[in-house]
Amino acid sequence: MPVRLSEAQFDRVVARAIERIPPDIRQYLDNIVITVKKRPSPAMMREMGIHHDDCPLGLFQGVPLIERSATIPPLYPDMIYLFQEPLEEMCETREELEEEIEITVVHEVAHYIGMTEERLAELGYG
C-alpha cells in the first residue's frame, strides 16, 4: 500500500530528508530552490525525453556548476523538483519515503555539481 500524505505532511518529510544529507553535499542546497509538484508536467517529460508511462522522482533544472561562466550568470534560479505522487507510490512507509527523498535530492544535487555516479556510490547513494 503506497504512502499518501497531505502537502504539509510531505513537506515535513522533505525537510527531514534534507537534514539527513551529509553536510558536504547539503551545502550546495543553499543556492537551489526545492519545490514539490504532484507530477512532472508534459513539457518537463518532453524536455527530459521520458515516455509518459515512466515518471521520474525528481528533476534538476538549471546550469550545472561545471558549465557556468564567470561572465554570464544563469538567467533563472537553479531548481530541484520533487514529484510527490511517484515518490509516494514506490514507498510503503514514511521512513522509506524519507529515505527515497534523500536519495533523490542527492542525485539531483549531483547533477548540479557534476558528481560522478562512482562518487555517489562511494557515498552510499549508488
N, C-alpha and C positions, 0 to 999 in steps of 0.2 A: 504494500500500500504506500503510495508516494506521500511525501510530506506536503501539506498545504498550509501556508501561512498568510496572514494579512500583510499588507505592505509594511506596516510598522514593525511587525514581528520579524519579517525578512530583513529589514534594515538593521535591526538589533543583531541578528545572526551575522550579517555582513560586517558590522563593527567588531564583533568578537573574532571573526575570522581574520580580519586585518590585524588585530592585536597579536595573533599567533605568528604572523610572518616575521622571519628574522630581521633584526634592525638593519643589516646591511642591504637588504632588499627593500624593506619598508620605507627607508629614507627617500626613495625615488617617488613615492606616492605624494610627497609634499607638492609636487608640480603637476599632478594628474587629477582630473576630475573623475570620480567614480559615480556612475549613475546606473540605476536599475530600470530595466524595461521588462515587460511581461515576456516578450519575444522579439527577435530582430524584425525590422521592417523588411518588406520585399526589396526595397532599394539596398539595404545592407546585405541581404542574401545575394543579390546580383553582384554587388561590389566585391564580396568575398568569393564569388564563384561557387557558391554552395547550392546544391539542389534543395528544393523546398521540403523534401522529405527528411533531410538532415537538418539538425538545428544546433548551432554552436552554444556553448555555455557562456562564453564571453567574447569580447572583441576589443582590441586596442585600435583607436583611431587617432592618428597624429603623425608627427615626424619623429622617427627614432633618433636617439642621441647621436648615433654613428652617421646619420645623414644630415645633421644640422650644419648650418653655415653661420659663422660668426657675424657675417654682414647682412644676412637675410633671415630675420626672425620668422617663426611659423605664423601663419595667418590666423589659426584657430587654436584654442587650448587642446592639449593632449587629453584624451578621454579613454577610460575603460568602461565598457558597457558590460553589465552582468545581466543575464537573461533568467529571470526568476522561474518561470514555468519549466523550462528544460532542466534547470538545476534541481528543482523540487521533484520532478518526475524520476530522476535517477537515484533519489535518496529515500530511505525509509525512516530515518530518524533525524532530529535536529543536529545531532553530533556528526552524522555523515554529511549533512548539508553544510555545516560549518567547515568541515574538512575539505569538501569539494569546492566551496567558495574560495578558501585559502589557496588551494592548488590552482584554481582558475585565475585568481588575481596575480599570483606569482608568475604564471605562464604569460599573462598579458604584460606584466612589468618586464619580463624577459624580452619580449618583442621591442619594448621601448628602449631598453639599454643595450640590446644586441647580445644578450647572453645566449650561449650555445645550449643545445639540448644535453650535451655531455655535462656541462656545468650544472644544469638543472638536476640531472640525475645524481651528481655528486652531493647536491644539497638535499636529496631525498624527494625531489619533485619530478622525477623522470617517468 
